[in-house]
Amino acid sequence: MNFMPNDLQNIVFKKGLVGYNAYQVEDVLQKVVEDLAELIRDNTKLKEKLTDEQDKLKYYKSIENQLQNSLIIAQQTSEEIVANARKNAENIVKEAELQANQIIEEANRGVLGIRFEYERLKREVEAYRAKIESIIQSQLKSLQTLNEHDNMDSKAV
């Protein structure tokens, strides 16, 4: 990002004899500052949301590890128990694996959704920055043209 909101607020345009409507330029700059500040806030919120989702994913992976450890203990114990106990232990293990996989899949879907949204917003911010840069360059060209005309007029006099 080339400009922060404070940078845009501090831009000073030179005024020529024919000039331009300073109020319009200031109004445009104020809107650019507001929009850019809003995009920055949105981006920050999305980053925080992504961090929260990553924390949830870590939590669910921790649960998965705990479930896997429980599975090992259940398998060792099941060898010592009668046939009915073995069948019950296998059912518990299958349910735990299904739940762990469901939790992981849900968390991964959430993280992917956040990442897609983050990338989309990043592209929008870049497009907006390019648009603003184009507007500013156009304004600078207009000022240069005005200055050239002023210089030609002063040489003609």
N, C-alpha and C positions, 0 to 999 in steps of 0.2 A: 504494500500500500504506500503510495507516494505521499499522501497528505493525511494528517490527523485533523480532527475537527478544529483544534486551536490554530493549526497552520492555515486552514482555509479562512478562518475568521481574521487572521492577521494580513491577508493579501491586500495590498494597496494598489489601486489602479490610478495611473496618471490621467489627468483630465486635460483634454485639448480644447482648442477654441470652439470648434463645432461640438465636440464632446459626445457623450453618450449619456443616457439617463442613469445617473448614479444610483438612484433608488431601485431601478430594475436590477442592476448588477448586485446591489446589496441584498435585494430580495432573493435573487437566484442563489447567491452565496449562502444565505441563511437557510434556504431549503436544502442545499447540498450538505450543509453542516448537520442539519437535523436528520436527513436520510442516512448519512454516513454514521452518525452516532447511533441511530437505531440499528443499522446493520451490525455495527460492532457489538452492541448489546445482545442482539440475537445470536451472533456468532459465539459470544461468551457463554450464553445460556446453553447453546448446543454442545459446546465443549464440556460444560459442567454435566450435562445430561449424559454425554458419551462416557465421561469419567464414572458417573454413577452406574451406568450399565456395565462398564468393565469391572467395577467393584463387585457387582452382583454376579458376574460371570466367574470371578475368582472365588466368591463364596460358594457358588454351585459346584465348581471344580473341587473345592475343599470337601464338600459333602460327598462328591463322587469318590474321592480318595478314602474318606471315612467308610463309605459303603463297601469299597473294594477291600479294605482291611477287615471289615465285619464279615465279608464273604469268605475270606481265608479262614477266619476263626470258625465260621459256621461249617465250612467244608471239613476242617479237622475234627470238629465235634461230631459231625454227621457220620463219620466212619465208625464211631464208637456206639452209636445209637442203633436201635432195632430198625427194621425195614420201614415201618410207618414213620419213624422220626426222620429217616433219610428222605422220604417222599415229601414230608412237610418242609424240611429245610430247603429242598430244591425249589419248591413253590415260593418260599419266602425270597430266595435268591433271585428268581426270575422276576418277581414283582419289584424288588429293589432295583434291579438293572433297568427294567422298563421305566420306572419312575426317574431314575438318574438320567437316562437317555432323554426322556421327555423334558426334564428340567434343563438339560444342556441344550437341547434343540430350541426350546423357547428362548433361552438366553441368547443363543447365537442368532436367532431371527431378530431379536430386539437390537442386538449390536449391529447387525447388517443394516437394519432399517435406519438406525441412527447414523451409520457411516454414509449411507446413500443420501440421507437428508443433509448431512454435513457437506458432502461433496457438491450437492446441488446448490446449497447456499454459497459455498465457496465460488462456484462458477458465476452465480448471480452477482456476488460482490465484485468479481473481476470484470464482468461485463459492465457493471455500473461504474467502476473506476475508469474503464476505457472510455465510456460515454462522457464522463465528467472531464477527462483529460482532453477529449476531442472538443468539448465546448470551450474549455479554457484556451486551447490552441487556436480555435476559431476567433475568440475574443482578442487574443494577442495579435493575430493577423489583422484584425480590424483596426486595432490600435496602431499597428505599423503602417497600415495604409493611410490612416488619418495623419500620422506623423509625416509621411512622405508628401502628402498633399499640402500640409502646413509648410513644410520645407520648400516645396515648389512655389507656393504662394508668396512666401517671404522673399525668395530669390527673384520672383517676377516683379516685386515692388521695388 
